[in-house]
Amino acid sequence: MKPLPKKIKFAGFTYKVKMTDDLDGGDSWGRTMFAKQEIYIERGLSIEKQWETLIHEMLHVALRHTTGLKEFKDEREEDVTRAWSMNIFGILKQNDII
């Protein structure tokens, strides 16, 4: 499986992808800082979980850019991104794309 990219381009913006040991929250494996255009991924995860987490965070970015809502963060958004990230990761992995 390929290593994570150092940056992701989306809708004309470039988001830096950074590994970190400093995410505060037991279930939080990734975080996006929209103002800084940075995506943080927990370093101790398996490569598969790193990829799924990156896809999850990219879906948050996509939702924010396409809806134009700055405060869309709620359980509905989390449910949608969790479901879609697992499915997209599965498709990409099973077809040797990542």
C-alpha positions in Angstrom: 0.0 0.0 0.0 1.3 3.5 -0.9 2.3 5.9 1.9 0.1 8.9 2.4 0.7 11.9 0.2 2.2 15.0 1.8 -0.5 17.2 0.3 -3.9 16.9 -1.3 -5.4 19.4 -3.8 -9.1 20.1 -3.6 -11.2 22.8 -5.2 -8.2 25.0 -5.9 -6.8 24.7 -2.3 -3.8 22.6 -1.2 -4.1 20.8 2.1 -0.9 19.7 3.8 -1.1 16.2 5.3 0.8 15.9 8.6 1.4 13.0 10.9 1.0 13.7 14.6 1.1 12.1 18.0 -0.9 15.0 19.5 -4.6 14.4 18.7 -6.6 14.8 21.8 -9.5 12.4 21.9 -9.4 8.6 22.0 -11.6 8.1 19.0 -10.2 10.9 17.0 -7.7 9.6 14.5 -7.7 12.6 12.2 -8.4 16.3 12.3 -8.7 19.0 9.7 -7.7 22.6 10.4 -9.6 24.4 7.7 -8.1 27.9 8.2 -4.6 26.5 8.0 -5.5 24.0 5.2 -3.9 21.1 7.2 -5.0 17.6 7.8 -3.6 15.8 10.8 -3.4 12.0 11.0 -2.6 10.0 14.1 0.9 8.5 13.6 0.4 5.2 15.4 -2.3 3.9 13.1 -1.8 1.1 10.6 -1.3 2.3 7.0 -4.8 1.0 6.1 -6.3 3.1 9.0 -4.2 6.1 8.0 -5.6 6.0 4.5 -9.2 5.5 5.7 -8.7 8.4 8.1 -7.3 10.6 5.3 -10.3 9.8 3.1 -12.6 10.6 6.1 -11.0 14.0 6.6 -11.1 14.7 2.8 -14.8 14.0 2.9 -15.2 16.6 5.7 -13.3 19.0 3.4 -15.6 18.2 0.5 -18.7 18.7 2.5 -17.5 22.1 3.7 -16.5 23.2 0.3 -19.6 22.0 -1.5 -22.2 23.1 1.1 -20.6 26.4 1.9 -21.5 25.8 5.5 -18.7 26.6 8.1 -20.5 25.0 11.0 -21.9 21.8 9.5 -20.0 19.8 12.1 -22.6 17.6 13.9 -23.4 13.9 14.2 -25.1 13.8 10.8 -21.9 14.9 9.1 -19.8 12.4 11.1 -22.2 9.6 10.3 -22.0 10.4 6.6 -18.3 10.8 6.5 -17.7 7.6 8.5 -19.9 5.5 6.2 -18.5 6.9 2.9 -14.9 6.8 4.0 -15.1 3.1 4.8 -16.7 2.4 1.5 -14.4 4.6 -0.6 -11.3 3.1 1.2 -12.6 -0.4 0.5 -13.0 0.3 -3.2 -9.6 1.9 -3.6 -7.8 -0.8 -1.6 -9.6 -3.8 -3.3 -8.8 -2.4 -6.7 -5.1 -1.7 -5.9 -5.5 2.0 -6.3 -3.8 2.9 -3.0 
